Amino acid sequence: MGAVAVAKEQATNPLTGFVPVQLRTLRTTRADAADLFVQYEPNTAPMLYSRVGSRPGLEQFAELEAAGIENLYVRNDDFFNFSSDLMDSLELLLQQESLPTADKFAALQLAIAVEVEQTLRLVDCSKFQKLADRIGHELVDLLGDADVLPRELFQIARHDFNTFTHVTNVASYSVILAQHLGYANDEDLRQIASAAVLHDIGKRFIPAAILTKPGRLDPDEREIIEMHPLRGYEELCQRSELRLGQLMMVYQHHERVDGTGYPVKVLSDEIHPWAKLLAVVDVFDAMTARRPYRRPATPEYVLDYQRQHAGSHFDREVVECWISAMTKA
């Protein structure tokens, strides 16, 4: 889809300017810092459903679900307040034993949204690194002791390719895949999750026009994009608290086992195991995400793609383990 078509679609999309929030997430939180809107029919503008301070009750949620409504919407301009309000109640929410793990993950993903976007813009990445550590710890505490299937998280996770969406999806998938690969030490899992949050930090040095370009990149733009793992590594490598495996996740997550990846085209034996793990879930999330210029691929399509490229693009053992985890009933 070309740039003109993308602009036209965005201009005619009635949901432009709104952030979707799943009903099941709203039901489990006390967040009440934004007006909520509902879209009763596809391709129609959302209508005001409830104002700040008049949060829907259980009967209203039941009526919405009976009508087939899966999401309510928050205006982009109100999302900061909504996310911050949710963050304030997040600790208590995560402690609710009766709440399914997947629902807790969905709330966590929304609660940290604004903080991820804001700290990533800072010149000094220290705050973002601390946030990545916090998210890594929260995810391991959330997923480490629970037999959570990746497809369960996929069904409730967001797929809009916002920065907070991508890093939390990839970090959660990384924890689950690492567990299926035999990693059992919580500290290893926390390090893997934190580095997964940090993996694209080098993209903050890339012009937004290139990152969001809807068409094919020209050779110069492609070269700039392919420098982001190196830029991220260079920014983080002076920090003594990061382990080698974490740095290699940032530096090598676009390397391929046949030596055709970037930034330096290393072969399989030179790629850190954690980077091989990250490469699989990073591509899975990227291909299943919605973007203005293309539709998301189905999980089945992406798993088949990864199966076909096992041994060339991806590590074969990691792909087989990921497919097994994703198709586990």
C-alpha positions as CSV (number, residue, x, y, z in Angstrom):
1,M,0.0,0.0,0.0
2,G,1.5,3.4,-1.0
3,A,1.8,6.5,1.1
4,V,-1.3,8.2,-0.5
5,A,-3.4,5.1,0.2
6,V,-2.2,5.0,3.8
7,A,-3.0,8.7,4.3
8,K,-6.5,8.2,2.8
9,E,-7.2,5.2,5.0
10,Q,-6.1,7.0,8.1
11,A,-8.3,10.0,7.1
12,T,-11.4,7.8,6.6
13,N,-10.9,5.5,9.6
14,P,-13.5,6.4,12.2
15,L,-11.2,5.0,15.0
16,T,-8.3,7.4,14.2
17,G,-7.7,9.3,17.4
18,F,-8.9,6.6,19.7
19,V,-7.1,3.8,21.6
20,P,-9.0,0.5,22.0
21,V,-9.3,-1.1,25.5
22,Q,-10.6,-4.6,25.9
23,L,-13.8,-5.0,27.9
24,R,-12.2,-7.8,29.9
25,T,-9.4,-5.5,30.9
26,L,-11.7,-2.7,31.9
27,R,-13.7,-5.1,34.0
28,T,-10.7,-6.1,36.1
29,T,-9.4,-2.6,36.8
30,R,-10.6,0.5,38.6
31,A,-9.2,2.9,36.0
32,D,-11.7,5.8,35.7
33,A,-9.7,8.7,34.4
34,A,-11.0,9.0,30.9
35,D,-14.3,9.2,28.9
36,L,-15.1,5.9,27.3
37,F,-16.6,5.5,23.8
38,V,-18.3,2.6,22.1
39,Q,-18.5,1.6,18.4
40,Y,-21.8,-0.2,17.9
41,E,-21.4,-0.8,14.1
42,P,-18.2,-1.3,12.0
43,N,-17.0,1.8,10.1
44,T,-19.0,4.2,12.3
45,A,-17.7,6.9,14.6
46,P,-17.4,5.8,18.3
47,M,-20.1,7.3,20.5
48,L,-19.7,8.5,24.1
49,Y,-20.6,5.7,26.5
50,S,-19.5,7.0,29.9
51,R,-17.8,10.1,31.3
52,V,-15.0,10.3,33.8
53,G,-16.2,9.3,37.2
54,S,-19.1,7.2,35.9
55,R,-17.3,3.9,35.2
56,P,-19.6,1.2,33.8
57,G,-20.9,-1.4,36.2
58,L,-21.1,-5.2,35.9
59,E,-24.6,-5.0,34.3
60,Q,-23.4,-2.6,31.7
61,F,-20.4,-4.7,30.9
62,A,-22.6,-7.8,30.6
63,E,-24.9,-5.9,28.2
64,L,-22.0,-4.8,26.0
65,E,-20.7,-8.4,25.9
66,A,-24.1,-9.7,25.0
67,A,-24.2,-7.1,22.1
68,G,-20.9,-8.5,20.8
69,I,-18.8,-5.5,21.9
70,E,-15.2,-6.5,22.7
71,N,-13.6,-3.0,23.1
72,L,-14.4,0.4,24.4
73,Y,-12.3,3.4,23.3
74,V,-10.3,6.1,24.9
75,R,-9.4,9.3,23.1
76,N,-5.6,9.6,22.3
77,D,-5.5,12.9,24.3
78,D,-7.0,11.1,27.4
79,F,-4.8,8.0,27.2
80,F,-2.0,9.5,29.4
81,N,-4.4,9.9,32.3
82,F,-6.0,6.5,31.7
83,S,-2.6,4.7,31.6
84,S,-1.3,6.6,34.7
85,D,-4.5,5.8,36.6
86,L,-4.2,2.2,35.8
87,M,-0.5,2.2,36.8
88,D,-1.5,3.4,40.3
89,S,-3.7,0.4,40.9
90,L,-1.5,-2.1,39.0
91,E,0.2,-3.7,42.1
92,L,-3.1,-4.5,43.7
93,L,-4.5,-5.9,40.5
94,L,-1.5,-8.2,39.9
95,Q,-2.0,-9.6,43.4
96,Q,-5.5,-10.8,42.7
97,E,-5.2,-14.6,42.7
98,S,-8.6,-15.1,41.1
99,L,-7.7,-13.0,38.0
100,P,-6.4,-15.0,35.0
101,T,-2.7,-14.4,34.2
102,A,-3.5,-13.3,30.6
103,D,-5.9,-10.6,32.0
104,K,-3.2,-9.4,34.3
105,F,-0.8,-9.2,31.4
106,A,-3.3,-7.1,29.4
107,A,-3.6,-4.7,32.3
108,L,0.2,-4.5,32.7
109,Q,0.6,-3.8,29.0
110,L,-1.8,-0.8,29.2
111,A,-0.5,0.5,32.5
112,I,3.1,0.9,31.4
113,A,2.2,2.3,27.9
114,V,2.8,6.0,28.5
115,E,5.8,5.4,30.7
116,V,7.5,3.4,28.0
117,E,6.8,6.0,25.3
118,Q,8.0,8.9,27.5
119,T,11.2,7.4,29.0
120,L,12.3,6.1,25.6
121,R,12.4,9.7,24.3
122,L,14.8,10.9,27.0
123,V,18.4,11.6,25.9
124,D,19.7,9.5,28.7
125,C,18.4,5.9,28.5
126,S,18.9,5.2,32.2
127,K,15.2,5.6,33.1
128,F,14.2,3.4,30.2
129,Q,16.7,0.8,31.4
130,K,15.3,0.9,34.9
131,L,11.8,0.6,33.5
132,A,12.8,-2.4,31.4
133,D,14.2,-4.1,34.6
134,R,10.9,-3.4,36.3
135,I,8.8,-4.8,33.4
136,G,11.1,-7.8,33.2
137,H,10.6,-8.6,36.9
138,E,6.9,-8.1,36.7
139,L,6.6,-10.4,33.7
140,V,8.6,-13.2,35.3
141,D,6.6,-12.9,38.5
142,L,3.5,-13.1,36.4
143,L,4.5,-15.8,34.0
144,G,7.2,-17.7,35.8
145,D,5.0,-19.9,38.0
146,A,2.0,-20.1,35.7
147,D,1.5,-22.6,32.9
148,V,0.6,-19.9,30.4
149,L,0.2,-20.8,26.8
150,P,1.6,-18.4,24.2
151,R,-1.6,-18.5,22.3
152,E,-3.5,-17.4,25.4
153,L,-1.4,-14.3,25.6
154,F,-1.6,-13.8,21.8
155,Q,-5.4,-13.7,22.1
156,I,-5.5,-11.0,24.7
157,A,-2.4,-9.0,23.8
158,R,-2.5,-5.9,21.7
159,H,-1.3,-6.1,18.1
160,D,-1.1,-2.4,17.0
161,F,2.7,-2.2,16.8
162,N,3.0,0.8,19.2
163,T,6.4,0.7,20.9
164,F,4.9,-0.4,24.3
165,T,2.9,-3.1,22.6
166,H,5.8,-4.6,20.7
167,V,8.3,-4.6,23.6
168,T,5.8,-6.1,26.1
169,N,4.6,-8.7,23.6
170,V,8.2,-9.7,22.7
171,A,9.3,-9.8,26.3
172,S,6.4,-12.0,27.4
173,Y,6.9,-14.4,24.5
174,S,10.6,-14.5,25.3
175,V,10.0,-15.6,28.9
176,I,7.6,-18.3,27.8
177,L,9.9,-19.5,25.0
178,A,12.9,-19.5,27.3
179,Q,11.0,-21.7,29.8
180,H,10.1,-24.1,27.0
181,L,13.8,-24.2,26.0
182,G,14.7,-25.2,29.6
183,Y,15.6,-22.0,31.3
184,A,14.4,-22.3,34.9
185,N,16.4,-19.8,36.8
186,D,14.3,-16.7,37.6
187,E,17.2,-14.4,37.3
188,D,18.0,-15.6,33.8
189,L,14.4,-15.2,32.9
190,R,14.4,-11.6,34.3
191,Q,17.5,-10.8,32.4
192,I,16.0,-12.1,29.1
193,A,12.7,-10.3,29.7
194,S,14.5,-7.0,30.5
195,A,16.7,-7.2,27.4
196,A,13.7,-8.0,25.2
197,V,12.2,-4.7,26.4
198,L,15.5,-3.0,25.4
199,H,16.1,-4.8,22.1
200,D,15.0,-2.0,19.8
201,I,16.4,0.9,21.8
202,G,18.7,1.8,18.9
203,K,15.6,2.7,16.8
204,R,15.3,6.0,18.7
205,F,18.3,7.3,16.6
206,I,16.4,6.6,13.4
207,P,14.3,9.3,11.8
208,A,10.5,8.7,12.3
209,A,9.9,9.2,8.5
210,I,12.0,6.1,7.9
211,L,10.5,4.0,10.7
212,T,7.0,4.7,9.6
213,K,7.5,4.7,5.8
214,P,4.7,2.7,4.2
215,G,6.6,1.7,1.1
216,R,9.8,-0.1,0.3
217,L,12.9,1.4,1.8
218,D,15.6,2.6,-0.6
219,P,19.2,1.3,-0.1
220,D,20.3,4.3,2.0
221,E,17.2,4.0,4.3
222,R,17.7,0.3,4.6
223,E,21.3,0.9,5.7
224,I,20.1,3.3,8.4
225,I,17.6,0.8,9.7
226,E,20.1,-1.9,9.8
227,M,22.3,0.2,12.1
228,H,19.8,0.2,15.0
229,P,21.1,-3.0,16.7
230,L,24.6,-1.5,16.7
231,R,23.4,1.9,17.9
232,G,21.5,0.2,20.8
233,Y,24.5,-1.9,21.7
234,E,26.8,1.0,21.7
235,E,24.5,2.9,24.0
236,L,24.1,0.1,26.5
237,C,27.5,-1.6,26.4
238,Q,29.1,0.8,28.9
239,R,26.5,-0.2,31.6
240,S,28.1,-2.7,33.9
241,E,24.8,-4.0,35.2
242,L,23.9,-5.6,31.8
243,R,25.1,-9.1,31.1
244,L,26.7,-10.3,27.9
245,G,23.6,-12.2,26.9
246,Q,21.5,-9.1,27.3
247,L,23.8,-7.0,25.2
248,M,23.9,-9.7,22.5
249,M,20.1,-9.7,22.4
250,V,20.2,-6.1,21.5
251,Y,23.2,-6.4,19.1
252,Q,22.3,-9.7,17.4
253,H,18.5,-10.0,17.2
254,H,18.6,-9.4,13.4
255,E,21.5,-11.8,12.7
256,R,20.6,-15.0,10.8
257,V,22.1,-18.4,11.4
258,D,23.2,-18.6,7.8
259,G,25.2,-15.4,8.1
260,T,22.9,-13.2,6.0
261,G,21.6,-11.0,8.8
262,Y,22.7,-7.7,10.2
263,P,24.6,-5.7,11.4
264,V,27.7,-7.8,10.9
265,K,26.5,-11.1,9.3
266,V,27.8,-13.5,11.9
267,L,27.1,-17.2,11.6
268,S,25.1,-19.4,13.9
269,D,27.9,-20.4,16.3
270,E,28.7,-16.8,16.9
271,I,25.1,-15.8,17.7
272,H,24.3,-15.9,21.5
273,P,21.5,-18.3,22.4
274,W,19.4,-15.5,23.9
275,A,19.6,-13.6,20.6
276,K,18.5,-16.6,18.7
277,L,15.5,-16.9,21.0
278,L,14.7,-13.2,20.6
279,A,14.9,-13.3,16.8
280,V,12.1,-15.8,16.6
281,V,9.6,-14.0,18.9
282,D,10.5,-10.6,17.5
283,V,9.6,-11.7,13.9
284,F,6.5,-13.4,15.1
285,D,5.2,-10.3,16.8
286,A,6.2,-8.0,14.0
287,M,4.4,-10.1,11.4
288,T,1.2,-10.5,13.4
289,A,1.0,-6.8,14.2
290,R,-1.4,-4.4,12.5
291,R,0.2,-1.6,10.5
292,P,-1.4,1.1,8.4
293,Y,0.1,-0.3,5.2
294,R,-0.7,-4.0,5.6
295,R,-2.9,-6.4,7.3
296,P,-1.5,-8.6,10.1
297,A,-0.5,-12.2,9.3
298,T,-2.2,-15.0,11.1
299,P,-0.2,-16.9,13.7
300,E,-0.5,-20.0,11.6
301,Y,1.0,-18.2,8.6
302,V,3.9,-16.9,10.6
303,L,4.6,-20.2,12.2
304,D,4.7,-21.8,8.8
305,Y,7.0,-19.1,7.6
306,Q,9.4,-19.7,10.5
307,R,9.3,-23.4,9.9
308,Q,10.3,-22.9,6.3
309,H,13.2,-20.6,7.3
310,A,14.4,-22.7,10.2
311,G,18.1,-23.4,9.6
312,S,18.6,-20.4,7.4
313,H,17.0,-17.4,9.1
314,F,16.2,-18.9,12.5
315,D,17.8,-21.5,14.7
316,R,16.0,-24.8,14.0
317,E,15.8,-25.9,17.6
318,V,14.3,-22.6,18.8
319,V,11.7,-22.6,16.0
320,E,10.6,-26.1,16.7
321,C,10.3,-25.3,20.4
322,W,8.3,-22.1,19.6
323,I,5.9,-23.9,17.2
324,S,5.4,-26.6,19.8
325,A,4.6,-24.0,22.5
326,M,2.3,-22.0,20.2
327,T,0.3,-25.1,19.1
328,K,0.1,-26.7,22.5
329,A,-3.5,-27.3,23.6
